[in-house]
Amino acid sequence: MTGDGLADRLREGTRSSHRRAERTGIMGRLLHGAVGRDDYCRLLWNLHPIYAALERALDHHAEAPLVAAVRVRDLYRAAALAADLDHLHGAGWRSRPVASATSAYIARLDHLEAHWPAGLVAHAYVRYLGDLNGGRILHDAVGAALGLEAGPGARFYDFGGPLRAETLKRHYRSSIDSLQVDAAATEAIVTEAEAAFARHIQLFEELDSPALQR
């Protein structure tokens, strides 16, 4: 049954897109432990600028009520991604080119920052609740594939242990559900979240293309 809160609407409205994204391209291989270090680093250095753009935009609009509810610095991932890449790849990742889907995603986040900050809620939902929900599975898959344990190289999915991650997830969903948005705004945010998943699908497919595996 669909709930009345925004998080419930987002979950129901993006369910099929979410399932497709987690089975697509490099992400599908990652969940099956079928990625090497180069593959994984390529994914991380494309995710890093997306998180950096999202977190910059959230900080810019920190005083806006809708944005404040999803601006939880304990969930920010850009610094963790940078630390993992420094450990796994070395500082040279900062000069590596990103996928065209990554550039398009950043442009969309920049547009939302300038013109529709409420749309950032959709991307925060997709990224941070996705990380909290699937983090343990992805952490274990990456750890098995690359021989990593907790610590350097595996900070992206580390939220302080399973209990801490569950607490963060519960509070984050509650914060989103508590947002007071009318029907039109709700539908616009759900549509933006569906578009966010479509952008992830494009990215995961592009990262699995032979041209980017060089």
TORBA-841279 format. One line per field, with one value per residue: residue number from 0; residue in three letters; x, y, z of N, C-alpha, C in turn. Coordinates in steps of 0.02 Angstrom, whole numbers, plus 50000, padded with zeros to 5 digits. Layout:
N
num = c(NUM | ...);
residu = c(ALA | ...);
n_c1 = c(X | ...);
n_c2 = c(Y | ...);
n_c3 = c(Z | ...);
ca_c1 = c(X | ...);
ca_c2 = c(Y | ...);
ca_c3 = c(Z | ...);
c_c1 = c(X | ...);
c_c2 = c(Y | ...);
c_c3 = c(Z | ...);
# end
This chain:
214
num = c(0 | 1 | 2 | 3 | 4 | 5 | 6 | 7 | 8 | 9 | 10 | 11 | 12 | 13 | 14 | 15 | 16 | 17 | 18 | 19 | 20 | 21 | 22 | 23 | 24 | 25 | 26 | 27 | 28 | 29 | 30 | 31 | 32 | 33 | 34 | 35 | 36 | 37 | 38 | 39 | 40 | 41 | 42 | 43 | 44 | 45 | 46 | 47 | 48 | 49 | 50 | 51 | 52 | 53 | 54 | 55 | 56 | 57 | 58 | 59 | 60 | 61 | 62 | 63 | 64 | 65 | 66 | 67 | 68 | 69 | 70 | 71 | 72 | 73 | 74 | 75 | 76 | 77 | 78 | 79 | 80 | 81 | 82 | 83 | 84 | 85 | 86 | 87 | 88 | 89 | 90 | 91 | 92 | 93 | 94 | 95 | 96 | 97 | 98 | 99 | 100 | 101 | 102 | 103 | 104 | 105 | 106 | 107 | 108 | 109 | 110 | 111 | 112 | 113 | 114 | 115 | 116 | 117 | 118 | 119 | 120 | 121 | 122 | 123 | 124 | 125 | 126 | 127 | 128 | 129 | 130 | 131 | 132 | 133 | 134 | 135 | 136 | 137 | 138 | 139 | 140 | 141 | 142 | 143 | 144 | 145 | 146 | 147 | 148 | 149 | 150 | 151 | 152 | 153 | 154 | 155 | 156 | 157 | 158 | 159 | 160 | 161 | 162 | 163 | 164 | 165 | 166 | 167 | 168 | 169 | 170 | 171 | 172 | 173 | 174 | 175 | 176 | 177 | 178 | 179 | 180 | 181 | 182 | 183 | 184 | 185 | 186 | 187 | 188 | 189 | 190 | 191 | 192 | 193 | 194 | 195 | 196 | 197 | 198 | 199 | 200 | 201 | 202 | 203 | 204 | 205 | 206 | 207 | 208 | 209 | 210 | 211 | 212 | 213);
residu = c(MET | THR | GLY | ASP | GLY | LEU | ALA | ASP | ARG | LEU | ARG | GLU | GLY | THR | ARG | SER | SER | HIS | ARG | ARG | ALA | GLU | ARG | THR | GLY | ILE | MET | GLY | ARG | LEU | LEU | HIS | GLY | ALA | VAL | GLY | ARG | ASP | ASP | TYR | CYS | ARG | LEU | LEU | TRP | ASN | LEU | HIS | PRO | ILE | TYR | ALA | ALA | LEU | GLU | ARG | ALA | LEU | ASP | HIS | HIS | ALA | GLU | ALA | PRO | LEU | VAL | ALA | ALA | VAL | ARG | VAL | ARG | ASP | LEU | TYR | ARG | ALA | ALA | ALA | LEU | ALA | ALA | ASP | LEU | ASP | HIS | LEU | HIS | GLY | ALA | GLY | TRP | ARG | SER | ARG | PRO | VAL | ALA | SER | ALA | THR | SER | ALA | TYR | ILE | ALA | ARG | LEU | ASP | HIS | LEU | GLU | ALA | HIS | TRP | PRO | ALA | GLY | LEU | VAL | ALA | HIS | ALA | TYR | VAL | ARG | TYR | LEU | GLY | ASP | LEU | ASN | GLY | GLY | ARG | ILE | LEU | HIS | ASP | ALA | VAL | GLY | ALA | ALA | LEU | GLY | LEU | GLU | ALA | GLY | PRO | GLY | ALA | ARG | PHE | TYR | ASP | PHE | GLY | GLY | PRO | LEU | ARG | ALA | GLU | THR | LEU | LYS | ARG | HIS | TYR | ARG | SER | SER | ILE | ASP | SER | LEU | GLN | VAL | ASP | ALA | ALA | ALA | THR | GLU | ALA | ILE | VAL | THR | GLU | ALA | GLU | ALA | ALA | PHE | ALA | ARG | HIS | ILE | GLN | LEU | PHE | GLU | GLU | LEU | ASP | SER | PRO | ALA | LEU | GLN | ARG);
n_c1 = c(50042 | 50028 | 50104 | 50069 | 50168 | 50307 | 50425 | 50374 | 50297 | 50399 | 50469 | 50374 | 50347 | 50466 | 50502 | 50512 | 50609 | 50716 | 50744 | 50784 | 50898 | 50989 | 51024 | 51090 | 51222 | 51381 | 51345 | 51263 | 51359 | 51442 | 51363 | 51366 | 51493 | 51583 | 51684 | 51838 | 51980 | 52008 | 51886 | 51803 | 51863 | 51842 | 51704 | 51692 | 51764 | 51680 | 51563 | 51604 | 51612 | 51476 | 51419 | 51490 | 51439 | 51303 | 51312 | 51371 | 51268 | 51165 | 51223 | 51226 | 51093 | 51055 | 50972 | 50845 | 50686 | 50642 | 50761 | 50843 | 50795 | 50847 | 50979 | 51100 | 51242 | 51315 | 51288 | 51351 | 51454 | 51562 | 51691 | 51726 | 51728 | 51835 | 51941 | 51940 | 51973 | 52100 | 52170 | 52149 | 52180 | 52269 | 52325 | 52306 | 52179 | 52103 | 52124 | 52071 | 51962 | 51783 | 51629 | 51512 | 51381 | 51398 | 51441 | 51325 | 51237 | 51292 | 51273 | 51134 | 51111 | 51174 | 51088 | 50970 | 51013 | 51024 | 50895 | 50786 | 50784 | 50709 | 50703 | 50819 | 50793 | 50744 | 50860 | 50943 | 50868 | 50875 | 51013 | 51066 | 50977 | 50981 | 51115 | 51115 | 51022 | 51072 | 51204 | 51273 | 51266 | 51332 | 51456 | 51502 | 51507 | 51602 | 51710 | 51734 | 51766 | 51879 | 51960 | 51951 | 51933 | 51853 | 51891 | 52029 | 51997 | 51871 | 51777 | 51667 | 51543 | 51530 | 51448 | 51467 | 51438 | 51313 | 51202 | 51208 | 51192 | 51061 | 50991 | 51016 | 50955 | 50820 | 50791 | 50815 | 50720 | 50607 | 50623 | 50607 | 50478 | 50410 | 50405 | 50314 | 50229 | 50136 | 50018 | 50055 | 50191 | 50241 | 50223 | 50308 | 50433 | 50441 | 50443 | 50565 | 50649 | 50631 | 50690 | 50818 | 50856 | 50853 | 50961 | 51063 | 51056 | 51096 | 51227 | 51284 | 51274 | 51355 | 51479 | 51506 | 51540 | 51651 | 51735 | 51761 | 51832 | 51968);
n_c2 = c(49941 | 50111 | 50243 | 50402 | 50498 | 50595 | 50520 | 50392 | 50405 | 50432 | 50311 | 50219 | 50276 | 50264 | 50134 | 50033 | 50090 | 50097 | 49962 | 49925 | 50004 | 49951 | 49834 | 49859 | 49870 | 49916 | 49921 | 49810 | 49709 | 49739 | 49709 | 49573 | 49544 | 49551 | 49640 | 49723 | 49810 | 49923 | 49943 | 49973 | 50088 | 50173 | 50187 | 50251 | 50373 | 50435 | 50447 | 50532 | 50675 | 50696 | 50679 | 50784 | 50896 | 50887 | 50898 | 51022 | 51101 | 51073 | 51128 | 51261 | 51296 | 51281 | 51342 | 51335 | 51266 | 51139 | 51088 | 51086 | 50978 | 50866 | 50885 | 50814 | 50802 | 50693 | 50598 | 50637 | 50600 | 50634 | 50661 | 50536 | 50458 | 50519 | 50487 | 50347 | 50332 | 50392 | 50297 | 50177 | 50207 | 50313 | 50485 | 50526 | 50505 | 50620 | 50691 | 50615 | 50586 | 50605 | 50513 | 50550 | 50546 | 50574 | 50708 | 50766 | 50740 | 50816 | 50943 | 50949 | 50949 | 51069 | 51155 | 51136 | 51185 | 51320 | 51354 | 51277 | 51229 | 51139 | 51025 | 50959 | 50877 | 50758 | 50700 | 50688 | 50595 | 50483 | 50456 | 50454 | 50376 | 50265 | 50227 | 50199 | 50096 | 49995 | 49987 | 49895 | 49774 | 49809 | 49848 | 49724 | 49652 | 49724 | 49713 | 49575 | 49557 | 49639 | 49614 | 49692 | 49760 | 49839 | 50013 | 50100 | 50124 | 50070 | 50157 | 50221 | 50154 | 50150 | 50187 | 50191 | 50067 | 49933 | 49958 | 50096 | 50140 | 50095 | 50174 | 50303 | 50289 | 50270 | 50392 | 50480 | 50445 | 50478 | 50616 | 50659 | 50614 | 50700 | 50820 | 50959 | 50965 | 51010 | 50926 | 50946 | 50984 | 50869 | 50773 | 50827 | 50815 | 50676 | 50642 | 50700 | 50619 | 50496 | 50530 | 50548 | 50416 | 50367 | 50437 | 50378 | 50248 | 50272 | 50312 | 50196 | 50106 | 50169 | 50166 | 50034 | 50015 | 49968 | 50072 | 50152 | 50071 | 50072);
n_c3 = c(50000 | 49960 | 50048 | 50129 | 50139 | 50070 | 50049 | 50039 | 49922 | 49832 | 49838 | 49788 | 49664 | 49595 | 49592 | 49487 | 49404 | 49490 | 49513 | 49385 | 49369 | 49464 | 49407 | 49293 | 49174 | 49232 | 49366 | 49385 | 49366 | 49472 | 49585 | 49576 | 49606 | 49502 | 49457 | 49425 | 49498 | 49417 | 49351 | 49460 | 49514 | 49405 | 49410 | 49535 | 49515 | 49429 | 49502 | 49604 | 49562 | 49543 | 49670 | 49730 | 49663 | 49700 | 49840 | 49856 | 49804 | 49897 | 50012 | 49972 | 49974 | 50105 | 50199 | 50149 | 50178 | 50121 | 50068 | 50181 | 50252 | 50187 | 50190 | 50260 | 50336 | 50382 | 50290 | 50175 | 50036 | 49954 | 50008 | 50062 | 49946 | 49877 | 49964 | 49954 | 49818 | 49813 | 49886 | 49813 | 49680 | 49671 | 49665 | 49534 | 49484 | 49485 | 49370 | 49272 | 49132 | 49133 | 49108 | 48976 | 49021 | 49155 | 49151 | 49099 | 49203 | 49308 | 49253 | 49258 | 49398 | 49430 | 49364 | 49437 | 49560 | 49530 | 49483 | 49531 | 49678 | 49757 | 49681 | 49711 | 49816 | 49761 | 49704 | 49814 | 49886 | 49798 | 49792 | 49929 | 50010 | 49932 | 49949 | 50086 | 50093 | 50007 | 50039 | 50125 | 50055 | 49936 | 49989 | 50037 | 49916 | 49842 | 49929 | 49925 | 49791 | 49773 | 49879 | 49993 | 50157 | 50298 | 50307 | 50227 | 50055 | 50061 | 50108 | 50054 | 50067 | 50202 | 50344 | 50476 | 50531 | 50535 | 50624 | 50645 | 50513 | 50489 | 50580 | 50529 | 50404 | 50440 | 50504 | 50400 | 50302 | 50376 | 50389 | 50257 | 50232 | 50316 | 50254 | 50196 | 50059 | 49914 | 49804 | 49669 | 49678 | 49738 | 49636 | 49540 | 49601 | 49615 | 49479 | 49445 | 49519 | 49455 | 49334 | 49380 | 49410 | 49279 | 49227 | 49300 | 49249 | 49116 | 49143 | 49204 | 49099 | 49005 | 49069 | 49059 | 48930 | 48797 | 48754 | 48865 | 48946 | 48943);
ca_c1 = c(50000 | 50066 | 50094 | 50051 | 50226 | 50345 | 50471 | 50334 | 50280 | 50460 | 50484 | 50327 | 50352 | 50529 | 50518 | 50535 | 50671 | 50767 | 50762 | 50822 | 50964 | 51035 | 51041 | 51115 | 51292 | 51433 | 51315 | 51243 | 51419 | 51467 | 51323 | 51385 | 51564 | 51619 | 51721 | 51906 | 51996 | 52001 | 51814 | 51776 | 51889 | 51808 | 51638 | 51699 | 51783 | 51622 | 51515 | 51630 | 51589 | 51404 | 51408 | 51518 | 51390 | 51244 | 51326 | 51381 | 51201 | 51131 | 51252 | 51207 | 51023 | 51047 | 50919 | 50779 | 50657 | 50642 | 50830 | 50870 | 50774 | 50887 | 51050 | 51126 | 51314 | 51339 | 51277 | 51391 | 51499 | 51617 | 51756 | 51740 | 51747 | 51903 | 51988 | 51944 | 52009 | 52171 | 52199 | 52144 | 52204 | 52319 | 52298 | 52295 | 52108 | 52073 | 52132 | 52042 | 51900 | 51723 | 51582 | 51467 | 51323 | 51418 | 51440 | 51254 | 51208 | 51316 | 51238 | 51066 | 51115 | 51189 | 51027 | 50925 | 51040 | 51010 | 50826 | 50734 | 50816 | 50668 | 50719 | 50876 | 50765 | 50740 | 50927 | 50966 | 50833 | 50901 | 51082 | 51082 | 50939 | 51008 | 51177 | 51099 | 50986 | 51113 | 51274 | 51302 | 51273 | 51385 | 51519 | 51524 | 51524 | 51666 | 51761 | 51749 | 51797 | 51943 | 51998 | 51952 | 51893 | 51837 | 51948 | 52050 | 51972 | 51803 | 51741 | 51607 | 51482 | 51538 | 51410 | 51478 | 51412 | 51243 | 51152 | 51211 | 51162 | 50989 | 50965 | 51019 | 50903 | 50754 | 50783 | 50813 | 50653 | 50559 | 50631 | 50577 | 50405 | 50382 | 50403 | 50247 | 50228 | 50070 | 50015 | 50093 | 50262 | 50257 | 50230 | 50367 | 50492 | 50443 | 50465 | 50637 | 50684 | 50631 | 50741 | 50883 | 50871 | 50868 | 51030 | 51107 | 51057 | 51140 | 51296 | 51306 | 51283 | 51414 | 51539 | 51517 | 51557 | 51723 | 51773 | 51780 | 51868 | 52037);
ca_c2 = c(50000 | 50172 | 50288 | 50471 | 50541 | 50603 | 50464 | 50336 | 50419 | 50423 | 50239 | 50187 | 50305 | 50248 | 50063 | 49996 | 50121 | 50078 | 49892 | 49922 | 50035 | 49909 | 49776 | 49884 | 49885 | 49905 | 49909 | 49740 | 49668 | 49753 | 49672 | 49503 | 49538 | 49539 | 49700 | 49729 | 49874 | 49977 | 49954 | 50004 | 50156 | 50211 | 50203 | 50300 | 50440 | 50465 | 50465 | 50585 | 50742 | 50699 | 50695 | 50850 | 50946 | 50883 | 50923 | 51095 | 51131 | 51068 | 51178 | 51327 | 51309 | 51250 | 51375 | 51321 | 51212 | 51074 | 51065 | 51074 | 50911 | 50814 | 50903 | 50780 | 50798 | 50626 | 50558 | 50661 | 50546 | 50656 | 50653 | 50464 | 50436 | 50544 | 50447 | 50280 | 50337 | 50404 | 50233 | 50125 | 50227 | 50365 | 50552 | 50539 | 50500 | 50686 | 50716 | 50569 | 50610 | 50571 | 50493 | 50604 | 50543 | 50609 | 50780 | 50786 | 50737 | 50875 | 51001 | 50949 | 50971 | 51141 | 51189 | 51135 | 51231 | 51389 | 51370 | 51239 | 51192 | 51084 | 50965 | 50925 | 50825 | 50696 | 50671 | 50667 | 50532 | 50429 | 50439 | 50438 | 50318 | 50208 | 50207 | 50170 | 50033 | 49945 | 49994 | 49834 | 49725 | 49833 | 49844 | 49654 | 49632 | 49756 | 49683 | 49508 | 49562 | 49673 | 49595 | 49749 | 49757 | 49906 | 50059 | 50130 | 50092 | 50045 | 50206 | 50246 | 50123 | 50144 | 50238 | 50180 | 50003 | 49920 | 49991 | 50168 | 50149 | 50086 | 50233 | 50357 | 50277 | 50282 | 50464 | 50515 | 50435 | 50516 | 50687 | 50670 | 50606 | 50755 | 50880 | 50981 | 50984 | 50998 | 50871 | 50962 | 50981 | 50799 | 50740 | 50853 | 50785 | 50605 | 50640 | 50714 | 50559 | 50447 | 50554 | 50534 | 50345 | 50361 | 50461 | 50325 | 50194 | 50294 | 50311 | 50127 | 50076 | 50200 | 50142 | 49964 | 50014 | 49955 | 50134 | 50179 | 50020 | 50074);
ca_c3 = c(50000 | 49956 | 50104 | 50113 | 50142 | 50008 | 50040 | 50014 | 49853 | 49794 | 49833 | 49743 | 49597 | 49562 | 49606 | 49428 | 49381 | 49538 | 49500 | 49322 | 49379 | 49502 | 49366 | 49229 | 49160 | 49282 | 49432 | 49387 | 49376 | 49539 | 49633 | 49571 | 49621 | 49439 | 49437 | 49448 | 49529 | 49368 | 49342 | 49520 | 49516 | 49353 | 49438 | 49589 | 49494 | 49397 | 49554 | 49647 | 49544 | 49552 | 49740 | 49745 | 49639 | 49742 | 49908 | 49849 | 49796 | 49961 | 50057 | 49948 | 49992 | 50171 | 50237 | 50119 | 50218 | 50089 | 50062 | 50248 | 50274 | 50155 | 50196 | 50319 | 50319 | 50396 | 50230 | 50119 | 50013 | 49911 | 50042 | 50067 | 49879 | 49863 | 50004 | 49924 | 49755 | 49829 | 49908 | 49762 | 49614 | 49674 | 49654 | 49463 | 49464 | 49480 | 49302 | 49224 | 49103 | 49156 | 49055 | 48955 | 49065 | 49216 | 49136 | 49093 | 49270 | 49344 | 49225 | 49285 | 49468 | 49429 | 49344 | 49495 | 49610 | 49509 | 49463 | 49566 | 49732 | 49782 | 49643 | 49742 | 49860 | 49723 | 49695 | 49881 | 49900 | 49756 | 49809 | 49998 | 50033 | 49896 | 49982 | 50151 | 50083 | 49973 | 50056 | 50153 | 50000 | 49891 | 50026 | 50038 | 49848 | 49825 | 49972 | 49900 | 49725 | 49774 | 49938 | 50039 | 50218 | 50320 | 50308 | 50163 | 49995 | 50070 | 50150 | 50020 | 50094 | 50275 | 50380 | 50548 | 50552 | 50516 | 50667 | 50630 | 50447 | 50496 | 50614 | 50480 | 50353 | 50469 | 50515 | 50335 | 50273 | 50416 | 50372 | 50191 | 50239 | 50354 | 50213 | 50177 | 49988 | 49885 | 49756 | 49608 | 49695 | 49749 | 49572 | 49506 | 49634 | 49596 | 49410 | 49445 | 49545 | 49400 | 49287 | 49411 | 49397 | 49207 | 49219 | 49326 | 49201 | 49061 | 49166 | 49214 | 49032 | 48972 | 49103 | 49038 | 48859 | 48786 | 48745 | 48930 | 48985 | 48920);
c_c1 = c(50044 | 50051 | 50080 | 50112 | 50264 | 50393 | 50435 | 50316 | 50341 | 50477 | 50438 | 50335 | 50414 | 50547 | 50546 | 50601 | 50729 | 50791 | 50803 | 50892 | 51013 | 51054 | 51076 | 51191 | 51339 | 51403 | 51291 | 51303 | 51446 | 51429 | 51338 | 51459 | 51608 | 51652 | 51792 | 51919 | 51987 | 51928 | 51787 | 51800 | 51855 | 51738 | 51644 | 51718 | 51730 | 51568 | 51539 | 51606 | 51514 | 51387 | 51433 | 51469 | 51327 | 51256 | 51340 | 51313 | 51161 | 51157 | 51230 | 51137 | 51006 | 50989 | 50849 | 50748 | 50659 | 50713 | 50859 | 50853 | 50816 | 50962 | 51076 | 51200 | 51344 | 51330 | 51320 | 51445 | 51559 | 51685 | 51775 | 51761 | 51818 | 51955 | 51996 | 51985 | 52083 | 52205 | 52202 | 52179 | 52264 | 52289 | 52281 | 52222 | 52076 | 52078 | 52103 | 51976 | 51840 | 51677 | 51537 | 51404 | 51337 | 51414 | 51368 | 51220 | 51229 | 51281 | 51167 | 51065 | 51130 | 51127 | 50977 | 50949 | 51021 | 50936 | 50772 | 50765 | 50776 | 50681 | 50777 | 50853 | 50764 | 50808 | 50957 | 50933 | 50865 | 50970 | 51088 | 51041 | 50960 | 51071 | 51162 | 51065 | 51031 | 51185 | 51307 | 51315 | 51331 | 51454 | 51546 | 51544 | 51591 | 51722 | 51782 | 51787 | 51868 | 51986 | 52004 | 51911 | 51876 | 51900 | 51965 | 52026 | 51900 | 51761 | 51674 | 51543 | 51485 | 51502 | 51416 | 51448 | 51338 | 51192 | 51150 | 51179 | 51086 | 50957 | 50963 | 50964 | 50834 | 50741 | 50777 | 50745 | 50601 | 50562 | 50599 | 50501 | 50372 | 50376 | 50331 | 50250 | 50159 | 50075 | 50058 | 50168 | 50284 | 50269 | 50291 | 50430 | 50497 | 50467 | 50540 | 50677 | 50686 | 50684 | 50811 | 50903 | 50888 | 50940 | 51080 | 51112 | 51102 | 51213 | 51322 | 51316 | 51345 | 51479 | 51555 | 51536 | 51631 | 51764 | 51797 | 51818 | 51940 | 52082);
c_c2 = c(50062 | 50218 | 50358 | 50518 | 50544 | 50545 | 50403 | 50345 | 50410 | 50349 | 50205 | 50211 | 50286 | 50174 | 50027 | 50024 | 50101 | 50007 | 49887 | 49949 | 49988 | 49845 | 49795 | 49891 | 49869 | 49892 | 49838 | 49694 | 49678 | 49712 | 49597 | 49492 | 49529 | 49603 | 49696 | 49798 | 49931 | 49994 | 49994 | 50076 | 50200 | 50232 | 50258 | 50369 | 50473 | 50484 | 50525 | 50655 | 50750 | 50715 | 50765 | 50905 | 50946 | 50914 | 50998 | 51130 | 51129 | 51119 | 51249 | 51346 | 51280 | 51279 | 51363 | 51261 | 51143 | 51046 | 51047 | 51003 | 50855 | 50830 | 50876 | 50765 | 50730 | 50579 | 50579 | 50610 | 50571 | 50645 | 50579 | 50436 | 50457 | 50503 | 50377 | 50281 | 50350 | 50339 | 50182 | 50142 | 50274 | 50431 | 50566 | 50535 | 50568 | 50715 | 50669 | 50597 | 50571 | 50556 | 50552 | 50604 | 50578 | 50684 | 50805 | 50787 | 50799 | 50938 | 51006 | 50973 | 51045 | 51182 | 51192 | 51183 | 51303 | 51404 | 51333 | 51197 | 51134 | 51019 | 50926 | 50869 | 50758 | 50662 | 50650 | 50601 | 50474 | 50408 | 50414 | 50379 | 50256 | 50182 | 50172 | 50102 | 49978 | 49944 | 49932 | 49782 | 49745 | 49830 | 49772 | 49631 | 49660 | 49724 | 49615 | 49511 | 49590 | 49656 | 49651 | 49733 | 49828 | 49949 | 50085 | 50089 | 50070 | 50093 | 50229 | 50219 | 50115 | 50203 | 50228 | 50116 | 49995 | 49956 | 50066 | 50182 | 50143 | 50147 | 50293 | 50350 | 50293 | 50356 | 50502 | 50507 | 50476 | 50591 | 50703 | 50663 | 50664 | 50819 | 50896 | 51007 | 50968 | 50944 | 50884 | 50957 | 50909 | 50763 | 50763 | 50823 | 50711 | 50598 | 50653 | 50654 | 50504 | 50466 | 50541 | 50461 | 50333 | 50384 | 50410 | 50267 | 50211 | 50290 | 50240 | 50091 | 50104 | 50174 | 50070 | 49959 | 50003 | 50019 | 50164 | 50130 | 50016 | 50104);
c_c3 = c(50000 | 50015 | 50080 | 50110 | 50076 | 49996 | 50014 | 49941 | 49808 | 49785 | 49783 | 49671 | 49559 | 49567 | 49545 | 49402 | 49426 | 49524 | 49436 | 49332 | 49414 | 49464 | 49302 | 49229 | 49217 | 49351 | 49439 | 49400 | 49447 | 49592 | 49632 | 49583 | 49560 | 49413 | 49464 | 49476 | 49480 | 49357 | 49401 | 49527 | 49465 | 49377 | 49490 | 49564 | 49451 | 49448 | 49595 | 49625 | 49548 | 49624 | 49757 | 49723 | 49682 | 49810 | 49908 | 49844 | 49861 | 50011 | 50038 | 49971 | 50061 | 50211 | 50209 | 50155 | 50185 | 50085 | 50130 | 50272 | 50245 | 50158 | 50263 | 50305 | 50336 | 50336 | 50171 | 50101 | 49974 | 49944 | 50047 | 49999 | 49861 | 49901 | 49975 | 49859 | 49765 | 49848 | 49852 | 49696 | 49618 | 49652 | 49581 | 49442 | 49453 | 49409 | 49250 | 49196 | 49130 | 49097 | 49037 | 48998 | 49131 | 49206 | 49132 | 49161 | 49310 | 49319 | 49251 | 49358 | 49473 | 49411 | 49402 | 49549 | 49594 | 49502 | 49502 | 49623 | 49760 | 49744 | 49670 | 49789 | 49824 | 49718 | 49761 | 49900 | 49862 | 49779 | 49881 | 50025 | 49995 | 49928 | 50048 | 50143 | 50056 | 49993 | 50082 | 50099 | 49955 | 49925 | 50025 | 49968 | 49827 | 49865 | 49946 | 49834 | 49728 | 49835 | 49988 | 50101 | 50238 | 50320 | 50239 | 50103 | 50000 | 50113 | 50119 | 50052 | 50170 | 50309 | 50456 | 50574 | 50536 | 50559 | 50654 | 50563 | 50451 | 50530 | 50566 | 50428 | 50380 | 50479 | 50449 | 50301 | 50310 | 50399 | 50305 | 50195 | 50274 | 50313 | 50191 | 50105 | 49959 | 49831 | 49694 | 49621 | 49706 | 49683 | 49534 | 49535 | 49617 | 49523 | 49404 | 49470 | 49492 | 49348 | 49314 | 49401 | 49324 | 49193 | 49245 | 49278 | 49141 | 49082 | 49173 | 49148 | 48999 | 49004 | 49086 | 48965 | 48849 | 48781 | 48811 | 48972 | 48962 | 48974);
# end
